[in-house]
Amino acid sequence: MAQQVRGVVAPGRNEPVRVETIIIPDPGPGEAVVKVQACGVCHTDLHYKQGGINDDFPFLLGHEAAGVVESVGPDVTDVVPGDFVILNWRAVCGKCRACRRGRPWYCFDTHNATQKMTLEDGTELSAALGIGAFAEKTLVAAGQCTKVDPSVAPAVAGLLGCGVMAGIGAAINTGQVGRGDTVAVIGCGGVGDAAVVGSRLAGAARIIAVDIDDRKLETARSMGATHTVNSRTTDPVEAIRELTGGFGADVVIEAVGRPETYRQAFYARDLAGTVVLVGVPTPEMKLELPLLDVFGRGGALKSSWYGDCLPSRDFPMLIDLHQQGRIDLGAFVTETIGLDDVEKAFARMHEGDVLRSVVVL
């Protein structure tokens, strides 16, 4: 029987979000209903609210979440009711050409629930990144549920569902940071700080954090950055070169998603170095670079999709590292809030006052 729950809906472009009654259908084949316990307020949700992703309003926001499987549909075998799971927005298909080649983190046919959640009047909702977890319960594809150790706090576990995984994965999986490498991270929000953590975990010798906000730079230093550069007052390319013997960094991770910061990343890397774009640009942005420089500098220009993660592999591993004290996922949680506070959380995000607000249910 369909259920009624409370959820946070973005009704139209740049309109304030509202807490509405959401109808959750019973799970069909390959689907699961998850009782949400915590969901981080990610910048991507703000992009949805602003119409920066698409115009499929109304949106049921929230995607960086953890909770407990309540029920599953026919043919679901990987999870059962009672499992503690992190929700992921790239549920691999196992059949596409990327999956068949043994590269499922590049899956070209990731899937979501087939059924739609709705408002009380029957209006279909577009679930943010196929999840929609600013709600007491949500309907997802069973493949979007990744089982992890249930002893970890939901507010911490859920962060791996998006931002923290994106940043750590950008360093470890996409950038392939190695022992002794020099790394620069441009943009020190939640994703950028996670890239700092990932670089430290990988054994980078020097980690240079770049931002225009001294508060964010101080947080990045507490996460493991060895040097900081305020790019509002200092040319970051020159500063990074000066800190790397005049050469540039082995890996530069761009966690902003803007053409000007991407150019900085491009020119701040060493010859044959790697640039990783993990910041998400908006559709109208364009990049212009001299093609001769692209050729002459060599190396690799990579985009990092979700930290090129494989949830079934990476989520449990990172939870284990957190439980061992080798990474502190809890350091990303600035505050815990309720469903009614999401609009205020967006304002604090815009002002740079928080690393992560987390809705706890």
VOBAMI-311081 format. One record per residue (C-alpha): residue number from 1; chain; x, y, z. Coordinates in steps of 0.5 Angstrom, whole numbers. Example, Ala and Ser with C-alpha at 12.3 -4.5 7.8 and 13.67 -1.06 7.14 Angstrom:
BEGIN
@resi 1 chain A east 25 north -9 up 16 $
@resi 2 chain A east 27 north -2 up 14 $
END
This chain:
BEGIN
@resi 1 chain A east 0 north 0 up 0 $
@resi 2 chain A east 3 north 7 up -2 $
@resi 3 chain A east 5 north 11 up 4 $
@resi 4 chain A east 5 north 19 up 6 $
@resi 5 chain A east 11 north 22 up 8 $
@resi 6 chain A east 14 north 29 up 9 $
@resi 7 chain A east 19 north 31 up 4 $
@resi 8 chain A east 23 north 38 up 1 $
@resi 9 chain A east 20 north 40 up -6 $
@resi 10 chain A east 23 north 45 up -10 $
@resi 11 chain A east 17 north 47 up -14 $
@resi 12 chain A east 20 north 52 up -19 $
@resi 13 chain A east 26 north 56 up -21 $
@resi 14 chain A east 29 north 60 up -15 $
@resi 15 chain A east 23 north 59 up -11 $
@resi 16 chain A east 24 north 57 up -4 $
@resi 17 chain A east 23 north 50 up -2 $
@resi 18 chain A east 17 north 47 up 1 $
@resi 19 chain A east 16 north 41 up 6 $
@resi 20 chain A east 10 north 37 up 2 $
@resi 21 chain A east 6 north 31 up 3 $
@resi 22 chain A east 10 north 26 up -1 $
@resi 23 chain A east 6 north 19 up -4 $
@resi 24 chain A east 11 north 13 up -4 $
@resi 25 chain A east 9 north 7 up -8 $
@resi 26 chain A east 10 north 0 up -6 $
@resi 27 chain A east 17 north -2 up -9 $
@resi 28 chain A east 16 north -6 up -16 $
@resi 29 chain A east 21 north -10 up -19 $
@resi 30 chain A east 28 north -8 up -18 $
@resi 31 chain A east 26 north -3 up -13 $
@resi 32 chain A east 27 north -1 up -5 $
@resi 33 chain A east 24 north 3 up 0 $
@resi 34 chain A east 29 north 6 up 4 $
@resi 35 chain A east 27 north 10 up 11 $
@resi 36 chain A east 32 north 16 up 11 $
@resi 37 chain A east 36 north 17 up 17 $
@resi 38 chain A east 40 north 23 up 15 $
@resi 39 chain A east 42 north 27 up 8 $
@resi 40 chain A east 47 north 32 up 7 $
@resi 41 chain A east 45 north 39 up 4 $
@resi 42 chain A east 50 north 38 up -2 $
@resi 43 chain A east 51 north 44 up -7 $
@resi 44 chain A east 48 north 40 up -13 $
@resi 45 chain A east 41 north 40 up -9 $
@resi 46 chain A east 42 north 48 up -10 $
@resi 47 chain A east 43 north 47 up -17 $
@resi 48 chain A east 37 north 43 up -18 $
@resi 49 chain A east 33 north 49 up -14 $
@resi 50 chain A east 36 north 54 up -19 $
@resi 51 chain A east 34 north 50 up -25 $
@resi 52 chain A east 42 north 49 up -27 $
@resi 53 chain A east 41 north 42 up -28 $
@resi 54 chain A east 34 north 42 up -32 $
@resi 55 chain A east 27 north 44 up -32 $
@resi 56 chain A east 24 north 38 up -30 $
@resi 57 chain A east 20 north 41 up -24 $
@resi 58 chain A east 18 north 40 up -18 $
@resi 59 chain A east 24 north 36 up -16 $
@resi 60 chain A east 24 north 32 up -9 $
@resi 61 chain A east 31 north 34 up -7 $
@resi 62 chain A east 36 north 31 up -3 $
@resi 63 chain A east 41 north 25 up -5 $
@resi 64 chain A east 47 north 25 up 0 $
@resi 65 chain A east 44 north 20 up 4 $
@resi 66 chain A east 44 north 14 up 9 $
@resi 67 chain A east 38 north 10 up 12 $
@resi 68 chain A east 35 north 3 up 13 $
@resi 69 chain A east 32 north -1 up 8 $
@resi 70 chain A east 24 north -2 up 9 $
@resi 71 chain A east 22 north -6 up 4 $
@resi 72 chain A east 24 north -9 up -3 $
@resi 73 chain A east 20 north -11 up -9 $
@resi 74 chain A east 20 north -18 up -13 $
@resi 75 chain A east 27 north -20 up -16 $
@resi 76 chain A east 31 north -16 up -11 $
@resi 77 chain A east 37 north -20 up -8 $
@resi 78 chain A east 42 north -16 up -6 $
@resi 79 chain A east 39 north -12 up 0 $
@resi 80 chain A east 33 north -14 up 5 $
@resi 81 chain A east 29 north -10 up 10 $
@resi 82 chain A east 33 north -8 up 16 $
@resi 83 chain A east 40 north -7 up 12 $
@resi 84 chain A east 43 north -1 up 13 $
@resi 85 chain A east 45 north 3 up 7 $
@resi 86 chain A east 48 north 9 up 4 $
@resi 87 chain A east 44 north 11 up -3 $
@resi 88 chain A east 48 north 12 up -9 $
@resi 89 chain A east 46 north 16 up -15 $
@resi 90 chain A east 50 north 11 up -20 $
@resi 91 chain A east 47 north 4 up -20 $
@resi 92 chain A east 51 north 0 up -25 $
@resi 93 chain A east 48 north -4 up -30 $
@resi 94 chain A east 53 north -10 up -31 $
@resi 95 chain A east 51 north -10 up -38 $
@resi 96 chain A east 54 north -4 up -42 $
@resi 97 chain A east 60 north -4 up -45 $
@resi 98 chain A east 64 north 0 up -40 $
@resi 99 chain A east 61 north -6 up -35 $
@resi 100 chain A east 63 north -11 up -39 $
@resi 101 chain A east 70 north -8 up -40 $
@resi 102 chain A east 71 north -9 up -33 $
@resi 103 chain A east 70 north -1 up -32 $
@resi 104 chain A east 63 north -1 up -28 $
@resi 105 chain A east 65 north 6 up -25 $
@resi 106 chain A east 64 north 9 up -32 $
@resi 107 chain A east 57 north 5 up -33 $
@resi 108 chain A east 54 north 8 up -39 $
@resi 109 chain A east 47 north 6 up -37 $
@resi 110 chain A east 46 north 7 up -29 $
@resi 111 chain A east 39 north 6 up -27 $
@resi 112 chain A east 34 north 9 up -22 $
@resi 113 chain A east 27 north 7 up -20 $
@resi 114 chain A east 22 north 6 up -25 $
@resi 115 chain A east 16 north 8 up -21 $
@resi 116 chain A east 15 north 16 up -19 $
@resi 117 chain A east 14 north 19 up -13 $
@resi 118 chain A east 8 north 24 up -13 $
@resi 119 chain A east 5 north 30 up -9 $
@resi 120 chain A east -2 north 28 up -6 $
@resi 121 chain A east -5 north 31 up -12 $
@resi 122 chain A east -2 north 26 up -17 $
@resi 123 chain A east 4 north 31 up -19 $
@resi 124 chain A east 10 north 27 up -21 $
@resi 125 chain A east 16 north 29 up -18 $
@resi 126 chain A east 23 north 29 up -21 $
@resi 127 chain A east 28 north 26 up -15 $
@resi 128 chain A east 34 north 29 up -15 $
@resi 129 chain A east 40 north 25 up -18 $
@resi 130 chain A east 34 north 19 up -18 $
@resi 131 chain A east 34 north 19 up -10 $
@resi 132 chain A east 30 north 25 up -7 $
@resi 133 chain A east 32 north 23 up 0 $
@resi 134 chain A east 30 north 30 up 4 $
@resi 135 chain A east 24 north 26 up 6 $
@resi 136 chain A east 22 north 21 up 11 $
@resi 137 chain A east 22 north 15 up 6 $
@resi 138 chain A east 24 north 15 up -1 $
@resi 139 chain A east 24 north 10 up -7 $
@resi 140 chain A east 30 north 8 up -11 $
@resi 141 chain A east 33 north 2 up -15 $
@resi 142 chain A east 35 north -3 up -11 $
@resi 143 chain A east 42 north -2 up -14 $
@resi 144 chain A east 42 north 5 up -11 $
@resi 145 chain A east 43 north 2 up -4 $
@resi 146 chain A east 50 north 0 up -2 $
@resi 147 chain A east 50 north -4 up 5 $
@resi 148 chain A east 55 north -2 up 10 $
@resi 149 chain A east 57 north -3 up 17 $
@resi 150 chain A east 51 north -1 up 21 $
@resi 151 chain A east 55 north 2 up 27 $
@resi 152 chain A east 57 north 8 up 24 $
@resi 153 chain A east 53 north 14 up 25 $
@resi 154 chain A east 48 north 16 up 19 $
@resi 155 chain A east 50 north 23 up 19 $
@resi 156 chain A east 57 north 21 up 17 $
@resi 157 chain A east 55 north 15 up 13 $
@resi 158 chain A east 51 north 19 up 8 $
@resi 159 chain A east 56 north 24 up 6 $
@resi 160 chain A east 60 north 18 up 2 $
@resi 161 chain A east 53 north 18 up -2 $
@resi 162 chain A east 56 north 24 up -6 $
@resi 163 chain A east 61 north 30 up -4 $
@resi 164 chain A east 66 north 26 up 0 $
@resi 165 chain A east 66 north 20 up -4 $
@resi 166 chain A east 67 north 25 up -10 $
@resi 167 chain A east 73 north 29 up -7 $
@resi 168 chain A east 76 north 23 up -4 $
@resi 169 chain A east 75 north 19 up -11 $
@resi 170 chain A east 78 north 25 up -15 $
@resi 171 chain A east 84 north 24 up -11 $
@resi 172 chain A east 85 north 17 up -11 $
@resi 173 chain A east 81 north 14 up -17 $
@resi 174 chain A east 81 north 19 up -22 $
@resi 175 chain A east 88 north 23 up -20 $
@resi 176 chain A east 91 north 17 up -18 $
@resi 177 chain A east 95 north 21 up -13 $
@resi 178 chain A east 101 north 17 up -11 $
@resi 179 chain A east 106 north 17 up -5 $
@resi 180 chain A east 111 north 23 up -5 $
@resi 181 chain A east 106 north 27 up -10 $
@resi 182 chain A east 105 north 34 up -10 $
@resi 183 chain A east 98 north 36 up -10 $
@resi 184 chain A east 94 north 42 up -11 $
@resi 185 chain A east 86 north 43 up -10 $
@resi 186 chain A east 83 north 49 up -12 $
@resi 187 chain A east 76 north 50 up -9 $
@resi 188 chain A east 76 north 48 up -1 $
@resi 189 chain A east 68 north 47 up 0 $
@resi 190 chain A east 66 north 40 up 2 $
@resi 191 chain A east 69 north 36 up -5 $
@resi 192 chain A east 75 north 40 up -5 $
@resi 193 chain A east 77 north 38 up 3 $
@resi 194 chain A east 75 north 31 up 1 $
@resi 195 chain A east 80 north 31 up -4 $
@resi 196 chain A east 85 north 34 up 1 $
@resi 197 chain A east 83 north 28 up 5 $
@resi 198 chain A east 84 north 23 up -1 $
@resi 199 chain A east 91 north 26 up -3 $
@resi 200 chain A east 93 north 25 up 5 $
@resi 201 chain A east 91 north 18 up 5 $
@resi 202 chain A east 94 north 17 up -2 $
@resi 203 chain A east 101 north 19 up 1 $
@resi 204 chain A east 102 north 26 up -2 $
@resi 205 chain A east 108 north 29 up 0 $
@resi 206 chain A east 105 north 36 up -1 $
@resi 207 chain A east 98 north 39 up -1 $
@resi 208 chain A east 96 north 46 up -3 $
@resi 209 chain A east 89 north 48 up -2 $
@resi 210 chain A east 87 north 54 up -6 $
@resi 211 chain A east 81 north 58 up -4 $
@resi 212 chain A east 78 north 66 up -4 $
@resi 213 chain A east 76 north 65 up 3 $
@resi 214 chain A east 81 north 64 up 9 $
@resi 215 chain A east 76 north 61 up 13 $
@resi 216 chain A east 76 north 55 up 8 $
@resi 217 chain A east 83 north 55 up 8 $
@resi 218 chain A east 84 north 54 up 15 $
@resi 219 chain A east 79 north 48 up 15 $
@resi 220 chain A east 83 north 45 up 9 $
@resi 221 chain A east 89 north 45 up 13 $
@resi 222 chain A east 86 north 42 up 19 $
@resi 223 chain A east 84 north 36 up 14 $
@resi 224 chain A east 91 north 35 up 12 $
@resi 225 chain A east 93 north 41 up 7 $
@resi 226 chain A east 100 north 43 up 8 $
@resi 227 chain A east 100 north 50 up 5 $
@resi 228 chain A east 95 north 54 up 3 $
@resi 229 chain A east 94 north 60 up -2 $
@resi 230 chain A east 88 north 65 up -2 $
@resi 231 chain A east 87 north 66 up -9 $
@resi 232 chain A east 83 north 73 up -8 $
@resi 233 chain A east 90 north 76 up -6 $
@resi 234 chain A east 95 north 72 up -10 $
@resi 235 chain A east 96 north 69 up -17 $
@resi 236 chain A east 95 north 61 up -15 $
@resi 237 chain A east 99 north 59 up -21 $
@resi 238 chain A east 105 north 63 up -19 $
@resi 239 chain A east 104 north 61 up -12 $
@resi 240 chain A east 103 north 53 up -13 $
@resi 241 chain A east 109 north 54 up -18 $
@resi 242 chain A east 113 north 57 up -12 $
@resi 243 chain A east 111 north 52 up -8 $
@resi 244 chain A east 113 north 46 up -12 $
@resi 245 chain A east 120 north 48 up -14 $
@resi 246 chain A east 118 north 52 up -20 $
@resi 247 chain A east 115 north 46 up -24 $
@resi 248 chain A east 108 north 46 up -22 $
@resi 249 chain A east 104 north 40 up -18 $
@resi 250 chain A east 103 north 33 up -20 $
@resi 251 chain A east 96 north 33 up -20 $
@resi 252 chain A east 91 north 39 up -19 $
@resi 253 chain A east 84 north 38 up -17 $
@resi 254 chain A east 79 north 43 up -19 $
@resi 255 chain A east 73 north 43 up -15 $
@resi 256 chain A east 70 north 49 up -17 $
@resi 257 chain A east 67 north 48 up -24 $
@resi 258 chain A east 69 north 55 up -27 $
@resi 259 chain A east 73 north 56 up -33 $
@resi 260 chain A east 77 north 61 up -30 $
@resi 261 chain A east 79 north 56 up -24 $
@resi 262 chain A east 80 north 51 up -29 $
@resi 263 chain A east 85 north 55 up -33 $
@resi 264 chain A east 89 north 56 up -27 $
@resi 265 chain A east 89 north 48 up -26 $
@resi 266 chain A east 91 north 47 up -33 $
@resi 267 chain A east 97 north 52 up -32 $
@resi 268 chain A east 99 north 50 up -25 $
@resi 269 chain A east 101 north 43 up -26 $
@resi 270 chain A east 107 north 40 up -28 $
@resi 271 chain A east 109 north 38 up -35 $
@resi 272 chain A east 106 north 31 up -36 $
@resi 273 chain A east 102 north 32 up -30 $
@resi 274 chain A east 94 north 31 up -29 $
@resi 275 chain A east 88 north 36 up -28 $
@resi 276 chain A east 82 north 33 up -25 $
@resi 277 chain A east 75 north 37 up -26 $
@resi 278 chain A east 71 north 35 up -20 $
@resi 279 chain A east 67 north 41 up -20 $
@resi 280 chain A east 61 north 41 up -24 $
@resi 281 chain A east 60 north 47 up -29 $
@resi 282 chain A east 53 north 50 up -31 $
@resi 283 chain A east 51 north 49 up -38 $
@resi 284 chain A east 53 north 56 up -41 $
@resi 285 chain A east 60 north 55 up -39 $
@resi 286 chain A east 65 north 55 up -44 $
@resi 287 chain A east 73 north 54 up -44 $
@resi 288 chain A east 78 north 57 up -49 $
@resi 289 chain A east 85 north 54 up -48 $
@resi 290 chain A east 91 north 55 up -54 $
@resi 291 chain A east 91 north 48 up -57 $
@resi 292 chain A east 98 north 48 up -57 $
@resi 293 chain A east 99 north 49 up -50 $
@resi 294 chain A east 94 north 43 up -49 $
@resi 295 chain A east 99 north 39 up -54 $
@resi 296 chain A east 105 north 42 up -51 $
@resi 297 chain A east 104 north 41 up -44 $
@resi 298 chain A east 102 north 33 up -44 $
@resi 299 chain A east 100 north 29 up -39 $
@resi 300 chain A east 92 north 28 up -38 $
@resi 301 chain A east 86 north 32 up -37 $
@resi 302 chain A east 81 north 28 up -34 $
@resi 303 chain A east 73 north 29 up -31 $
@resi 304 chain A east 72 north 25 up -25 $
@resi 305 chain A east 65 north 22 up -25 $
@resi 306 chain A east 63 north 21 up -17 $
@resi 307 chain A east 70 north 20 up -16 $
@resi 308 chain A east 70 north 15 up -21 $
@resi 309 chain A east 67 north 10 up -15 $
@resi 310 chain A east 65 north 3 up -15 $
@resi 311 chain A east 60 north 4 up -9 $
@resi 312 chain A east 60 north -3 up -7 $
@resi 313 chain A east 68 north -3 up -7 $
@resi 314 chain A east 69 north 4 up -4 $
@resi 315 chain A east 63 north 6 up 1 $
@resi 316 chain A east 65 north 0 up 6 $
@resi 317 chain A east 72 north 1 up 5 $
@resi 318 chain A east 72 north 8 up 7 $
@resi 319 chain A east 67 north 7 up 13 $
@resi 320 chain A east 72 north 2 up 15 $
@resi 321 chain A east 78 north 7 up 15 $
@resi 322 chain A east 73 north 12 up 19 $
@resi 323 chain A east 72 north 6 up 24 $
@resi 324 chain A east 80 north 5 up 24 $
@resi 325 chain A east 81 north 13 up 25 $
@resi 326 chain A east 85 north 14 up 19 $
@resi 327 chain A east 80 north 19 up 16 $
@resi 328 chain A east 75 north 23 up 20 $
@resi 329 chain A east 68 north 23 up 16 $
@resi 330 chain A east 65 north 27 up 22 $
@resi 331 chain A east 69 north 33 up 21 $
@resi 332 chain A east 65 north 34 up 15 $
@resi 333 chain A east 59 north 35 up 19 $
@resi 334 chain A east 58 north 43 up 21 $
@resi 335 chain A east 51 north 42 up 24 $
@resi 336 chain A east 45 north 37 up 24 $
@resi 337 chain A east 38 north 40 up 22 $
@resi 338 chain A east 31 north 38 up 21 $
@resi 339 chain A east 27 north 38 up 14 $
@resi 340 chain A east 24 north 45 up 15 $
@resi 341 chain A east 31 north 48 up 16 $
@resi 342 chain A east 33 north 46 up 9 $
@resi 343 chain A east 32 north 53 up 6 $
@resi 344 chain A east 36 north 56 up 11 $
@resi 345 chain A east 42 north 51 up 10 $
@resi 346 chain A east 42 north 53 up 3 $
@resi 347 chain A east 43 north 61 up 5 $
@resi 348 chain A east 49 north 59 up 10 $
@resi 349 chain A east 52 north 54 up 4 $
@resi 350 chain A east 52 north 60 up -1 $
@resi 351 chain A east 55 north 65 up 5 $
@resi 352 chain A east 60 north 60 up 6 $
@resi 353 chain A east 58 north 59 up 13 $
@resi 354 chain A east 58 north 51 up 13 $
@resi 355 chain A east 62 north 45 up 10 $
@resi 356 chain A east 56 north 41 up 11 $
@resi 357 chain A east 49 north 41 up 14 $
@resi 358 chain A east 46 north 35 up 15 $
@resi 359 chain A east 38 north 33 up 15 $
@resi 360 chain A east 37 north 28 up 21 $
@resi 361 chain A east 30 north 25 up 21 $
END
